[in-house]
């Protein structure tokens, strides 16, 4: 499924965020001479505020260290210059910015344009660095490595070249970034492992008929047996089912029935999820699950007693329910 790409504007994530004092109604409940309620500042607490929109993301204690998206981006850029031996920041481009309307968190994907590799001819992939940051404390500051297939822009978070940071002081951040740069030094080893696993996937026959239950397994989608499904949920599940069917038809026809085609179906859906609430919040987790599936599946399918019926047993009923859904049957 070919997609066009142009560099994204990373500055959309660089809106102003500040820590502001928090005030509460005074304990005495006093009202001044003008009839206004008296407030007192809450000690050891601050609000994380989007000063553009005047929205409060969270209330934090004084041990909290605010790192803006811009600061996180600069930290990652410095590390990439060291690891990829870039001579110019122009070699780095923004592949994607994923952010909800509230702007409470974001994922920024950065690529080094000269670090492409080909598992086989005319199938180019590139490593990317994902920066994850949030202002509402739903995500810790995190930096990690993934891989993206150029022709379809499908991303996979693979391996363990990552660091998650939770800190109160600058020294902790500096130490964590140093560890990450050291970890990134093994990126070419991770790349070689990734390529070998892609080639392994291509060796194994995966019938297209198993893609719906396989997708349910990878993303852990389960429905209780004979569950009552509301119309809205049915619409979402049908959209999910159709998306998997379309991607299966596209990739399996072009590539053949094997594990690499299955990976492309999974990574395509993970990178462009539909049929779910807040898809921008699902992408990162789905791409991690896709990366985790690769090595697990290869280990499982190597076993002499492997069968798809047994491998997918816990998800066959769910896939059947989804396959048989029709809106006119749903209240």
N, C-alpha and C positions, 0 to 999 in steps of 0.2 A: 504494500500500500504506500505508494510514493507520496512524499509530502515536500513542499517547497519550504525553504528556510531562509530567514535573514536575521541578522543579529538583533537581539532584543535590547530595548532601552533599560539598562539596569538602574538608572536614576529614579525610575518609578517607585523603587523600594526605599529611596533615601529621603522620605518625608521627615519633618522635625518631630522628635520625641524627647520629652524632658521629664525629670522627676520634680513633682510639685508637693508642697506641704499639704497635709490633710487636716481639716478642721471638723470638729464635732460640736454639737450643742453643749453648752456648759452644763456641768453637773447640777448647778443651782437652778438652771432654767430661767435665769434673770432676763428681763427685758429692759432695754435702755429707755431714756426719756422720749425717744422718737418712736417707740413701739417696736424696735428691731430686736430680734433674738440675739443674745450674746453667744459667740462661739469661741472655742479654745483649740489651739493646735494639738493634734494627737502626737504625743512623743514617740520617737523611734519608728514612725511610719511615714511613708511617702506614696504618692500616686504616680503611676506611669501614664503619662498623658500624651495623646496625639495633639500637638498644639495647632496643627492645621485645622482640624475638625472640632477641637475642644472635647474629644472623647477620652474617657478614662479606660485603660486596658486592665489595670490591676492595682491593688494596694499592696505594697511590699514593706519589709522591715529595713532598718538602716544597714543591714549586712548585705543587702542586694546591690549588685554592681550592674548598672545599665550599660549594655553594649548595643549601640545602634546598628542597623543594617549596614550603614556605610562603614562603620568601624570593622564589622565582621568581614565585609567585602575586602577592605584594605589588608586585613590580616591574611586572608586566603590568597590574595594577589601576591603578597610578599613571599608566601610559601611556594606558590607556583613558579615564581621567578627563580627560586633556588633549585627546585626539583627538576623543572623542565629546562633549566639553563637558558631562559629567555633573555635576549638582549634588549628587548623593547616590550612595553606593556601592550603595544599594538598587536602583538602575537596572541593576546588573550581576548576572547570574545564571549559575550553572554549568550548562552544557548537558550535559556528560558528563565522566566521569573514567574513563580506560582504563588499567588497571594489572594486570600479571600477579600470580599468587598470591605470588610471591617479593617483590613490591613493588620490584623492582630498577630499574624505570623507570616513568614515567607520562606520559600526555597529559591535560592539563586544558583543556577547551574552555569559554570564557567568552563570553557574548553580552551586548550592550546591547539591552535589550528594546524600546527606542523607535527602533531603526534598521532597521526592516523596509522592504522594497521589493517591488514586484510587477512582474515582467517582463510579465505580462498579468493581467487581472482574476481574482481569487480564486486566485491562485497565489503565495503569499507566501514570500519568502526573507529570511534575515537574515545579516549578517556575523558571524563569530565569530573570536576570538583563540585560537589553540592554543599552549599552553605545553608544551614537551617538555623533560623533565629525566630524568637517570638517575644512579644511584649506582654502577653497575658499568661505566661508561664506554662503554656501547654507543651512547649518544646524547649529543651535545653539547647544552648548554643552548640552546634555540631558541624564538623567538617568531615566529609567522606568522599571516597572515590567511587565512580560508577562508569559504565560504558554505554555508548549510544551508537546505534546503527544509523548511518547517515541517510540512507535512501528513504527510511520511514520515520526517522527521529524517535525510535522506540528506545527508551532507557532502561537499564538494569543496574541495580546496586548490587555489586558482587564482591565477595571477600570481606576482609576486615581491616582495610586501610582507612580507619576512621578514628576520630576522637570526639567524645562528648564532654562538654565542659560545664561544670557548675562551680561557681567561685564567688568570692567576696572581695578578693584583693588582686591587684595588678600582677603581683609576682606569680600567683597561681595561673593566670592566663598566659604569661610568658613561658612558664614551664610546660604548660599543656601544648602550646603552639610548637615548642621545640620538639616535644615528643612526636607530634603529628608530622613535622618535617622529616624527622628520622624515619618514621613509618612510611612516609611517601617515597622514601629513597628506594623502596622495594616495589615500586609501581610496575616496573618492567617484568619482574617475576610474576606479579599478579596478572599482568597482561598475558604472559605466556600460559599461565594456568587457565585463564579465561578462554583463550583460543583453543587449547587442548580439549576443554570441556565442550565447546561449540562443535568441534569435530566429532567428539564422542556422541553428542546428541544426534548428529546427522547419520550415524551408523545404525541407530535403533528405529525399527518400524513402529510408528504410532498411527493407528487407523483414525481417520477423521471422525468416526462415530463416537470416539471417546472424549472429544474436546470439551463438550459441555460439562460432564462430570469432572473431568480433569481440572477445568477452570474453577469449578465449585470447590474442589479440594485445595488447590493452590491458594485461593483467597478465602478459604474456610467459610463458604456460604452453605448454611444448613437451614432446612425448613423442618419443623416438627411434622411427623406423619399425620396426614389428613388435617393439617392445620387450616383454619379459616383464614383466607387471604383477602384483605380489603382491596377495593378497586385501585386505590392509589399505589399500593404495594404491588399489585398484579401488573400495573402499567410499567413500573420500574423493572420488575423481573422479566417482562416481555422485551423491554428495551435492552436489557442485559443479554437475554437469549439471542435476540436478533443481531446484536453487535458481535457476539461470539460466532454465530453462524456466518455472518458476512466476512469476518476476518479469517475464519477457517477456510471458507471457499476461496478467498483470495490467496492466502499463503500456501495452502496445500495444493492448489492447482498449479501454482507457479514453481513450487519447490519439491513437491512430492510428499508422501505420508511418512514423516519421520520426526524425530525429536526436535530438530532445529526449526522446522516449520511450526511445531507446537510452541516452542519458545517465542517465536515471533508473534503468534496469536496472543500469548500471555503478556508479553512485554508491550504489545500494541495496546491492549486493553488497559494494562497498568498505567501506561503513559497518557491515555486518553479515556478515562473511565466514564461510563454512562450508566444510567439506571440506578444511581446512588445519590443520596443527599450530599451536598457540599463536595463535589468531586475533587476540588483542589486539595481538600484535606485527606483524600484517600490515596492520591498518586504516590506519595513517598512510601507509604506502608506497602502498597501493592508492588512497587518496584523492588522493595526489599524482599518480599515474599517470592517474587519471581526469581531473584538471584539465589535465594535459599533453596528453591525447588531444583535448580539445575543439578547440583552435586548429589542431592538426596535421590532424585529420580535415576540418575546414572547408577548409583549404588544399588538401588532396588531392582532395576531392570536387568542387572548383571546376574541376579540370582537365578538358578536353574528352575526353581519352582514359581517364578514370577508369572502372574497373569493380571491383566487389567481389571478383571472382575474382582479379584481379591484386593488389588492395590487401591481401587476406587470404591470399595464396598460401602464405606460409611457415607458416600455421597451419591450413590446411584438413585436412591429414592428421591432425594432433593432434585436431582437433574431430571428425573421422570416427571415430577410435579411441575417443574418449570416448563418442560417441553410440551406438556399437555394443557398449559394455561390458555384459556380463551376468555376475553373480556365479557362476552355475553353471559358467561356462567358465573361472573363475579358480581356480588351485590354492591 
